Amino acid sequence: MLTIHYFNYVRERKTLKNKFKFSKRTLIPLLIGLIFSGLLFIQVQQAEDKRLQSEFDAIANSYFILISHAWNSAYKNVSNFKQALENILITEQKNTVSPQTFNTLANMLPWKEKATLALAWVPLIKPEQREDFEKLVKKSPDSSFHIHDRSNNDNDDENIQNTTEDHNHYPIYLSRIVKSPDMIPGLDLSRIPEFSDAFSKAIMTDEPTTIHHDGDYDDNMPVFSIVSPIFLPHLKSLDSRNQTKMHLGFIVVDMDVGAMLENSLRDYPEHGIHLQVFDTHNGKEHLVYSYKTTLTESPISMEKSFVFIDSKVKLHFSASSAFLNMHSTKLRWVILFASILLTIFFTLLFAYLHEKRHIETHQRKLSTALEQSGQAILITNSDGIIEYVNPAFTKITGFEANEALGQNPKIIGSGQQDPSFYEDMWHTILSGKTWRGNIVDRRKDGSFYPASLTISPITNSDGKITHFVGTNEDLSAQKHLEEQLHQAQKMEAVGTLVGGVAHNFNNLLAGIMGKAYLGKSKASSPEKVKAYFSSIEQLSHRAADMVSQLLMFSREAQVEMKNIPFTNLMKETAKTAQIGVPENIKFIINFTHERLIVHGNATQLQQVLMNLVSNARDALSNQEQGTITVSLKASSINNCAQKDICKICTSQVATLVVEDTGNGISPINLPHIFEPFFTTKEVGRGTGLGLSTLYGTVESHAGVVTVKSKPGKGTTFTVCLPTIEIEAIESPEIESIQQATDHYTILVVDDDNSVLTTLEQLLSSLGYHVLTAHDGLQGIEVFKSHQDEISLMLTDIVMPNINGYMAVKEIREIKPQIPVLYITGYDKSSSMEKLQLDENTKLISKPFKLTDLSHAVYALLAHKLKT
């Protein structure tokens, strides 16, 4: 693929002058330029906004000064009127003022046009003064005056009745109406809640207060009412209980908020600024008036507040679209447009230069990569003539470049591939596809080497094949590593067999030693001596076979493929694998009697079964009992469940199945079990290469390996291999040893027939009566049937179904003081901890001398007699 890229870039360089295309890298400077233009536009926009805000603030501040001054002037006028009125009352020593005096004072004040709506004198009339006050007023030209709480003058009598006599009255007595005649004479303002609250506050503080309301004027205009209390100075007292005696009444002034704003801004130029007036009174904010504005938000605004008597007046200024159009400039748009144009220009220039430099750099990089690649690379034309080879080609094959150029790749052919191999290769590459495969090539010196070959077609712009590029990788080192890996796997498997080997050898030696003693003791009977020594010979052969199997499995062998009697090979391998399986695991072998012949490597096929049995054993390591089943049979490919994925072309296959009853493989891990270095075992207990090596071995033998597993149920591995029709030779089986019985009641439990028979004969020769059992479960049943007869129990520890420790535990629940002698072929500390050895429980290891056995039995029985 490296060379294909090289050719493509050569073509791009040739067409660059005639055709320019945008690429992803070309878009990067364009995006950067556009982002820069956007940022520049934002900066200019922010500067423009700051300028507009500054101009707006200056105009809004001017508005604020004019408005606050106008409001303060209005309050000053009210204060002056109040002061003048108080002076007259003091001078005349009266509790109220005459209409003439009131009008004179009102005319003297500089009221702004239309801003002041009304001015009124509201005296305090106590209940007992009401009648006299009304009579006094009726002497004036307004003879219809009555104190009332309605805004209508009709039905005066009814209005009078509506006003109770038991509270102070604050009627409008004198008023100066500027706009709209709604300051009604005689109207009791104390009966209006807003004025009642304002009157109470003003009396308590002796300070003016304000009321914001819509009033009774035209168009519901917003009105500010200023309520200013009148006290006679000489009547003032610190005694708050006498406050009402000092109070004479109020000056009430209604002011048009809109008129005040318009009057104050009348002489100022129009700038397109909107204004909203808010009154904050008693902790609540109210919109009082909107001046040339709507309630829409503006990006430029300002708020300022001032105190008006006892209210806080907030002015909210905002810029209208007219203000923005009047004060904005088009500079930011000019800068944005210019920066975009410059960005496009420089992007196009950069893209052209960058693409040109990129192609040249890529050409140099790919050319260097081809020259420095560790794989041999050769390029041929469409007729298969070599046009290029890299230095690695010379290093691997020995052919110099000048020797290879112009030649056909057949110069490195080994002749070990048949014609169909090359037909398939040419069919693939001529169809425009890449061909990959492993072959054997020949060096210049004539030596062969394994290689991985990849051939890809190179096409021009029209899709026509112009060249072929091939990469040739020397696999010699890899093959050597694979051989070492296979050997390491075998050594790892042998290591797991050590415990089983020790146990089986000790069993065999125990039988040999027992038979030797019995042979000597029966020297007077030639037939019996012959039988005993025959047993010794058979046991010796079994020990020799075991050593032979281990040596055959562990030896380092060349990968040599030949016709193999597969049935016999698997039988012997299964026996070897069984050595490493603990006796608490039942090992079942179910092999066909057909002679199955496969073409392959015996050592590698042995390792396949050893790895599968080893994995099955590990799957049962945490269980007290379990079963491993190894089966071999001949199957028809037509009946195979895996025939859709099978690569086997023969009609008959050898099917090897290894099944365990372990915990199974989780669905998450199942797809990965054949991956190199994948393992679920603890650190130090596996390399993660066993199943990946097995998978590679089966594939190299043109076979298929599949796995089925259910969590909690177990796992089944199936290996299918093609068979061939050639005669095979089977090896003979070794016959088993027969059992016997005798005297003094001792129960012997062992799962090995030879050991069980030898122990029975040895103990019988010592004068004991012997009962035998082949496993712990059978031992319990025999003991229950003869518990009154049995004086001692002799048992192996590791056995299928129920081990020796569990059998003794259950028997001692029936007869607690039964003496027990444990025998074992190998020592496992985890089992020894459970035995609790004492005077009534002893242990001897296989192989043992008869004297050791006799002394151990004697000691236990003697201890029983003492207790």
N, C-alpha and C positions, 0 to 999 in steps of 0.2 A: 504493500500500500504506500510505503514511503516513496518508491520510484514512480508510482502513478501520480502522486502529488507533484513530483518534480516535473513530469511531462506536462501536467495541466498548467503549472505556473510558467513554463516556457511558452505555451500557447497564449497565455494571458499577456505576457510581455510583448508578443508580436502584435496582438490586437489592441494594445493600449492606445497606440497613436490614432487608431481609426475609430475607437468606440470607448466612451467613458461612462461608467455606471456608478451610481451611489452604492455604498456598502454601509454596514452598520458602523464601521469605524469612521466613515465619512460623515455620518450623522452626528457623531459626538461633538466635533468642533462647531457644527451648526447649532446644536442644542446649547452648547456653552455660550455661543454668541448671542443667541436669542435670550438666554437667561441673563446675560450681561446687559442686553438692551432693556430687558424688563426691570432689572435692578436699577439701571440708570434712570429709567422713566419713573420708578418709585422714588428715587432720591430727588429728582426734579419736582415730582408731585408733592413730596413732603416739604421741600423748600417753598413751593408755591403755597401750600396750605399754611405754613408758618407765616408767610408774608400776608396772606389774606386774614389770618387770625389776628396778626398784629394790627392791621388797618381796622379790622372790625372792632378790636378791643378799644382802640383810640376813639372811634365814633361812639361805641356803646358807653364808654366812660363819660363822654360829653353829654350824652342823653341822660345818664344817671345824675350828673351834677345838676342839670337843668330841672329834672323832675323832682329830685330831693329838695332843691331850693324852693320850687313852687309850693310843695307841700308844707315846708317849714314856714314859708311866708303866710300861707293860709292859717296855720296854727297861731302865728304871731298876731294876725289880725283879730282872731278870736280872743286871744289873751288881752290885747289892748282894749277890745270892747268890754270884756269882763272887768278889767281894772277901772275903766271909766264908769261903768255901772256901779261898782262897789263904792267908788268915791262919792257919787251922787247920793247913794243911799245913806252913807255915813254923814254927809253934809246935811241932808234934809231930815235925817233921823226917821226914815220911813222903812216899812217892811216891803214895799213894792214901788214900782216906778210908774209914772204917768205915761200915757200914749205919746204925748208931745215930746217928753224927754227921750223916750225910747227911739222915736223916729229921728230926732236930732242926732243922737249918738250913732244910729245906723248910717245916716247920710255922711257922717264925718269919716267913716272908715273906707279905705281904698279897695273895694271889692272888685275882683277880676270879673270881666264880663262872662256871664253864664256859668261860671264855676261854682258860685254860691247859689244854691237853690232857694234856701229859706233861712231866716234868723228869727228865733222866738225866745220870749221871756216866759218861763214856766215857774210860777211862784208856788211855795208850799202852803196849802190850805188845809188846816186841821179840821176835823169833823165839826167842832163847835164854832169854827169861823166860816163855815161854808155859806150859811144863809146870809150873814152880813156881807160877805164878799160878793155874792150874787146881786144883792141889792145895790151895792156900791157900783158894780159894773153896769147895772141897768140904768143908772143915772146918766151913763155915757150915751153917745149916739147909737151904740149897739145894744138896744134894749132887749134883744132876744137871747142874750148870753146865758147859757146854763152849763154846768159841769156835767159831762157825760162820758161814756166809754164807747161810743159808737162813732163811726165816721160819717153819719147822716144826721142832718139837723131837723128832720121831720119828726113830728110827735114829741115835742119837747118834754111834756109831762111824763110820757112813758120812758124817755131817756133818763130823766131825773130819777124815776123810781128804780131804774136799773143800776143806779150808782148807790152803793150802800153808804151808810153814814158812819160806820165804825172804823174808818181808816183814813190816813192822810191822803189828800188829793194833790196831784201835780197837773193842773189843767193848763192848756195853752192860753195865755192871757193876751199877750201882745206878740205880733209876728210881722215880719217883713218878707213878703213873698216875691222872689225874683223870677221863678219859673214854676208854673202850674199852681193853682190855688188850693192845695191840699193840706196846708197847715190849718186845721179846723179850730177856731176859737172854742174854748171850753172842753176840748178833748182831753180826757184824763190819761196822760201818758203812763202813769204808774200801773194802769190796767193792761198795758202792752208788755209782754214778757221781756223782750229785748231791752226796752227802756227801763223797766222795773229793776232788772239786774244791773244795768249801767248806773242808775240812780243810787242803788245800795253801795256799789263799789266806790262811786265818787264821794259819797257822804263819808264813808269809812276812811278813805285816803286823803280827802280834801284836795284831790288832784283830778284833772280832766280825764275822761275816758272816751273811747270810741265805739261806734256800732257800725258794722257793715251789713247793709240790707239793700233790697231792691226798691224799697219805698213805694209811695203811691203816685209816682210821676209817670210821665209819658214813656212808652216803650220799655217799661221796667228797667230803666237805666240804673247802673250800679251807683249806690250812694254811700258816702261815709258821713255818719252823724257824729259831731263832736259835742259831748255833754260836759259842761263846765260848772261845778257847784259854786254858789254864792254864799259867803259867810260874812257877817259883820265882825270886823277885827276886835272891837271892844267886847264882844260876847264870847270870844273863844275861851275854852277851858280845857285843862288836862283831864277833867273828869269825863270819861267817855259816856257816862249815863246822861249827861246834859247836852250831848251833841245835837239832838233834835231842836233844842231851844235856840241854838246859834245859827241854824241853817235857815235861809230865806227862800231858796229855789235854785233854778238852773238856767243857764244860757244854752240853748240847743241850736246848733248850726248844721244844716244839711248841705253836703258838698257833692257835686257831680264829678266822679272820678275821671270819666272820659274827657270832660271839658278841661279839667286841670291838666291832663296829659297833653291835649291838643294845644292849649294855650302856652304851655311851657316849651313845646317843640315847634310852635308855629313859625318862628323866625329862623329855624335851623334848616339847612338844605336836606332834600330827600336823598336817602342813601339805600333804600331798600332793606331796612332793618325792621324786623317784626319784634313786638314787645308783648309780654304777658305779665300782669300784675297779680301777685298772690299776697293775701293777708294771713298772717299767723297770729291767731288770737286764742288765748286760753289753750294753747298747745295744739290747735287744729289749723291746718292750712287750707285756704279757700281761694279758688281762682276768682279774682275780682273783676278783671277787665282784660280784653285782648285788643291790642292796638295794631291794626294792619297785619293780621297774622291768622294762620290756621293752626290746628294742633299737630301738624306733621313735624317730624323730627328734621333738624338741620345739622349738617356736618360741622358747622361753625356756630358756636353759641357762647354765651357768658351769663353768669348770674351774679347779682349784687343785691345787698339788702341795706335798709336804713330803718331806724326806729322812728315811728310817728306816734307820739304821745305814749300810749300803752300797747301799741301794736307793732309787730315787725313786718314791714312791707318788703317783699322780695320781688325784684325785677328780673325777668328772664328774657334776655335779648337773643335773637337768632337771625341768621343771614338768610334772606330770601333768594330765589333764583335770580331776581333782578340785581341784587347785590353781587352775586357771583359773576353774572354776565358783565356787570359794570366794572369790576375790579380784576377779573381773571385775564390771563394772557394765553397765547397759543404756543408758547415756547416749548412746553413739555412735549407737545405732539410733533413739533418740528424735530426735536432731538430724537424722539423715538423713531420716526421715519428714517432719519439719516443713519442712526445706529443699525437699524435692520438692513438697510442697503449695504452698509459697510460689512456687516456680518456675513451676508450672502456672498459678497465678492471675495472676502478673504477665506470663507469656507470652501468655495469652489477652488480657489488657488491651493489651499492647504490639502484639499482632498486629492487633487491631481498629483501634487508633489509627494504626498504621503503614500498614495497607492503605488506610484512608480518606485519609491524607495522600499516599500513593503515587499513588492514582487522581487526586486533585486536582492533584498536581504533574505527572503525566503529561498530564492534560488541558491544563494551561497550556503544557507543553512542545510538545505536538503542535499546539496552536492557534497558538503562536508560529512553529513550523516551517512550518505551512501559509501563514501570512502572509508569512514571510520567504523562502520557497522561491524559487529562481531559475526554476523551471518553472511554467508556467501550470497552475493546478488549478481545475477546475470540477466541481460536484456537481449532478446532476439527480435529479429524482424518477423513479419507474418509467415515467412517460410521456415522459421526455426533456425536461422543463422545467427550466431552470437555476435552482437555489436558492442557489448560492454560487460566487463566483469570488474568487481571491486577487489581491493587487496585481500579481503578475507577469503575470497574464492581461491586465490593463490595459496594462502596459508593452509586452508583445509584440504584442497585437492592436490596441491603440488604443481599445478599447471600455471605457468606465467601468463600474463595478459596477452602477449604477442603469440603465444602458443594456442590460446583459446579463441581469439578473435577470428571470425570467418569460419569457425568450425561448428559442428552440430553438437548439442548437449550430450549426444551419445558417447562422447569421449570419456565421460565419467560414469557410463552405464556399467552395471555389474553383471547383467544378464540373469539375475535371480528373480526378476519379475516376468510373468508370462505375458503373452500378447494381449490378453483380455484386460490386463491392468492398464496398459497404455491406451487401448481403445477407449476405455472409460474416461481416462484423463483427457484425451483429445476431444472427446464428445462434450465434456464439461466446459473446457476453455473456449472452444469454437462457438459454443452457445452464448458466450458473453459472461459466464459465471466463473467464480474462483474455485480452483481445485486444491484440496489439501489432503495430504496423506504421508505415511511413513514408508520409506524405501531403504534399500541397501545400495550405496554407490561405491564406485571404485576410485582410488587415488591414482596418481601418476605412477607410483611405485608398484601398483597392482594390488595393494591391500584394500580390503573392504571396510566400510564404516556405516553404521546406521545413521539415517538422516531423516529430518522432518522437512518435507518439500511443500511449498506453496507457490502456485502459478496463477497469475491474474492477467487477463487481456487488457491492453491499453487501446482506447478508441480515440478517433479524431472528433472534430465538431459535428461531423455527419453521422457518427455512431459506427463507423467502419473500423475494424480491428487493424491496427498498424504495427503493433509490437506485442510481445509477451514479456512479462517480468517474473522472474522466479527467485525465491529466497530459499537457501539450502542451509539448514542448521545441523551441525554435527552433534549427534546424540550419544556419542561414545561415553562421555563423562556421565551423562544422565543414566544410561544403561548400567554403568558401573555402580552408580549410587543406588539404583533400584535393586541390583543384586545384593548390595550391602544391606539395604532396607529389608529385603526378604530374609537375609541371614539374621538380622537383628530381631525380626519378628519371631523367627524360629527359636532363637535363644531366649526371648522373653517367654515363649510358650513352655520351653523346657524348664525355665525357672519356676513356673507355676506347678510343674509336675513333681518337684523335689519332695514335697510332703507325701504325695501319693506313692512315689517310688519307694520312699523309706518304709511306709506302711506295708506295701505289698512285698518288698524284699524281706522285711521282718517276719511277715506271715509265712513266706516260703521257707525261710531259714528255721523258723520255729518248727515247721513240719519236718524239715530235713533232720534237725537235731532229735526230734521225738522218734522218728522212724529209725534213726541210727541206734538210739538206746534200745528200742524194742527189738531191733535186729540182733543186738548183742545179747539181750536177755533171753531170746528164743533160739539161741545157737543150736540147741539140742533138736530143734525141729526144722529141717532143711526147707520144707515147703513154705513155712511161715517166714523164715529168713529171706527166701527168694521174693516173697510178696512185699516184705518191708523194704528190701533194697530196690525193688522195682518202683515202689512209690518214691524212694529217694531219687532215683534216676529221672522220673517224670518231673518231680519238683525242680531238679537241677536244670532240666531242659526248659522249663518255664522261666526260670531265672535268667538263663542264657538268652532266651527269646526276648525277654524284656530289655536286656542290655542291648541286644542287636537292634531292636526297634528304636530305642533312644539314639543309638549311634547313627542309624540310617536317617533319622529325622533331623538330627543336629548337624550332620556333616555339611560342609560348604560344597555345593555342586554347581556345575555349569548348567546353563539353561539349555538343555538338549531335549528336543521334541521327538518322541518316538511312540510307537504303539504300546499301550499299557493295558494289562488286565485289570480293569478298573474295579471290578467287584472284589477281587482279592486284596488290591491295594487299600480300598476303603475299609475292609474287614480288619486288616492289620493296624491301620491308622486308628480305627475306632478303639481297638484294644489299648493302644498307646494313650489315646486321649482319655480313656476311662481311668488311667492311673491317677490323673490329676483331679478326679471327681471325688469329693468326700463321700463316705459311705451312707450318710444320711440322705443322699440324693440317689434315687433309683435311676439306673442307667439302662435303657432298653435299646437293643439292637435288632432291627428287622430288615434283613438284607435279602434280596432276590437270589435264587439259585442260578439265574441265567448268567452266562458269561458275557459281560459287557466290556467292549474294547473301545478306548478313546485314544486319540492322538494328542499327546501333550507331554508335560514335564512332571514326573512322579513326585519330586520334592515339592513343587509348587502346589500340586493337587492335594498332597498330604497337608500342607499348611492351610489350605482352604478349610478342610474339615477340622483341623486343630483349632483354628481361630473361631469357628462357629461353636464348637463345644466349649471353648474357653469363655466365650461371651455368655453362653447359656449357663455355665457354672456360676459366673459372676452375677447373673440375673437372679440366681437362687441363693446368693450368699447370706441374705438376711432372713431366710426362711428355715424353720425347723425341718421340714420335709419338702421334697419336690421331685420332679421327674424330668429327665432328659431323654428324648426319643430320637434315635438316628435311624433313618430308613433309606433304602436304595432300591429303585425299581426301574424297569424299562417302560417307556411310555411312547405312544404314537404322537407325532407332532400335530396331527389333525385333531386330537382330543385335548391338546394343551390349552389351558385357560389363558396362557400368555403368548399365544402364537402371533397376535397382532404386533407385538413388539419384539418378537424373537428373530434372531439373525441366523438361526440354524437352518441349513438347507436339507439335512438328512431326514428320512422319514421316521427314524427311531432315535430317541434321546435317552440318555441316562439321567434320571431325576434323583438327586440327593436332597433329602429333607432333614433338617435339624430343628426340633421343636422343644420348647421348654414351657414350664408352668409358672414362670416368674411373674414379676409385676408388669411386664409389658413395656412398650415404648410409647411415650406421649405423642399425640398428633402433631405437636409443635416440633419435636425433635426428629420425627420419622423421616421427613424429606431430606434431612442433613446427615444421616448416619454414614453415608458413603463418602462424605467430604473429608479430605485430608485434615488431620489434627482436630477433628471434631470428636469430643468425648464427654460423657456425663459422669465418668468415674472420678474419684478423688485424685488430688494431685499426687503423683508418684505411683499410681496404680494402672496407668495406661498411657500410651503415646498418642492415641487418636489416629493411628495409621493402620490398625488391623483390618477394619472393614474396607478402607479405601484400597489397601493392598489386595485384599480378597477380590474386590470389584475389578481391579485391573487384571488380576490373574485370570478370572473367569472370562473377561472380554478377550484377552489374548489367546484363549482356547476356543474362541468363537462361540462362547456360551452366554447364558443370561442368568442373573441372580435377582430374585425378587424377595420381598419381605412383607409379611402380614402380622399385625400386632394389635391386641386389644388391651388397654390399661387394666391391670388386675387379673387378666386371663392368661397372658403369656405371649410368646413370639414364635413365629415360624419362618425360617429361611429356606428358600427353595433354589437349588442350583441345577440348571439344565445344561448338559453337554452333549454334543453330537457323537454318535457312536459309529464304528466302522465294522465291517463283516470280516473279522480275522479270528482264528482260533486262539483261545487263551488257556493257560494252565492254572489250576487251582491247587492250593497247598492243603495238606491234611489238617484236620482239627485234632486237638489234644483232648484225650478222654478224661473225664472227671474221676475223683477218688471216692470209693464206697465208705459208708458209715458202719459203726458197731456199738454195742451196749455192755454194761457189767454191774458191780456191787455198790457199797456205802452211799447213802443218798446225797449226791452233789448235782446241782442243776448247772449245766454248761451252756452258755449262750454266745454264739459267734456266727456272723453271716458268711464267713469263708469256710467252705466245706472241708478243705484239706486241714485247716487248723482245728475245726470242730471234731473231725474224725481222729486226728492225732491226740487231741486233749482227752477224748473219750477213751482211747486205747491206753494212754499213759496213766490216767487216773484209775482205769480198770486194773492195770497191771500193779497198781499200788494197793489194790484191795477195796476200792470204793465202788459203790453202785452209782452209775451215771445216767442222768436224764439230759437230753439235748434239745436245743431250740435254735432256729436259724436267724431269729431277730428278736428284738425286745418285746414286740407284741405277742409272738408265740411263746416267749419265755414267761410272760405273765399268765397266759392261759395254762401252761404246764404247771407253774407253781400253784395256781388255784386248785388244780386237780390233785396235787401231791404235797400240799403244804405241811401236812403232819409228818411226812416222810423226809422231806428235804432238810438237811442240816447246814448246808452251805451253798452259796450261789457264786459261780465263777462266770464273769461276763466281759465281752469286748465293750468298748465305749462307743465308738462311732459306727452306727448301723442304720439301715433304712427303716422306715415306718416309725419306730420308737427307738431312740438311742439307749445305751446301757444305763446312763445316769437316770433317765426318766423311768425306765423299767424298774430299777432298784427302788426309786422313790415310791412308786405305786405298790411294789411288793412289801416294803417296810411299813406301809399303812396297814397291811394285813398282818404282818409278823415283824414288829419293830426290831427284835434282837437277832434277826437272821444275819450271820456273818457273810461278808461280801469280799471277793477277791477280783479286782479289776485287772484286765490285761489289755495292752494297747500296742499297736505297731508303730505309732509316732506320738510325739508329745505336743499337745496344744495347750498353752497356758490358760486360755479361756475355759477349756473343759476341766482342767485340773483344779481350778478354783472352786468348782461345784462339788468335788468328791468328798471333802471333809474327812480326810484320812485319820484313823485312830486305831485303837487295839482291835476294834471289831470291823474295820474297813481298811484293806491294804491294796497295793498296786504293784504289779510287776510288768516289765516291758518285754516285748518280743524282739529278738529271740531270747529264750530263757533256758537255763539248764533244768534237767529234771529235778536235781537236788533243790534248786531254788523254788520250783513249783511245790515240791513235797513239803519243804520247810514252811512255806507260806500257808499251805492248807493246814498243816499240823498246828501251826501257831494260832490260827483262827479258831480251829476246833477246840484246842486246849483252853483258850480264853473263854470260849462258850461254856465249857465244863466248869470253869472257876466261878462264872457269874450265875 
